[in-house]
């Protein structure tokens, strides 16, 4: 009994000592690591999820969460460190080459991690469209009865402008038990007006309402704001053009085009908002800017929350 007890104590002490040594070594390396030139900051992942899964001792879900958090932190840091404006439609200037491996590892360790697939389907097309398709198709293979993943695959093909393929994917998704009528409607819309603003609005609204991932919902909300802005900008621009034709000059301020806006037949859903200083306000609450050189309403890049592109 004493011998077994001593062996247990020795084993615990050995493990504790090993962890202490690893912690000390990690601190040492962090203090003495060399600064890499720009473009070499990312180190390739040395451990793959498929290999790690064999040694995870039942903690696959926890490890998948770790890779998921690393993916979010990784891309977030890329945005914070960037010194240039980056469009949500094109994230390649950030060179986020490890995002896909992080997401792939997370879904290998936990194939039912739907939020990761959703996030990848929304973000990866702005980095590498083939990776976006690959990750989403992986999710469909591991979750064949999940209609949402086919919605996201259809979304990717829609962004690529491949409306026929998008229609096929939505049609497949519509056959899944529990799939909403939206899937069949989108299959039809892709073949008729896939490139329309209303189709885009329907896709992003469904993402906002149904997604399990907070980041995906926030992205969809921003896209909906962008679509509202485009509708609103057309109405404002028409009033600016009408004023210019009548007065042979651009308006000096928003007050001058108010009669034209009031005369326009604007649906309630697109009602133009004005603050107490008669400034036109965009859907995020920031005042529009009037570019008199080209006589055009523009977003205030410093204040608006609407994506500029």
Secondary structure by P-SEA (a helix, b strand, c coil): caaaaaaaaaaaaaaaaaaaaaaaaaaaaaacbbbbccccccccccccaaaaaaccccaaaaaaaaaaaaaaaaaaaaaaaccbbbbccccccccccaaaaaaaaaaaacccaaaaaaaaaaccccccaaaaaaaaaaaaaaccccaaaaaaaaaaaaaacaaaaaaaaaaaaaacccccaaaaaaaaaaacccccaaaaaaaaaaaaaccccaaaaaaaaaaaaaaaaaaaaaaaaaaaaaaaaaccccccccccaaaaaaaccccccbbbbbcccccccccccbbbbbccccccccccccccccccc
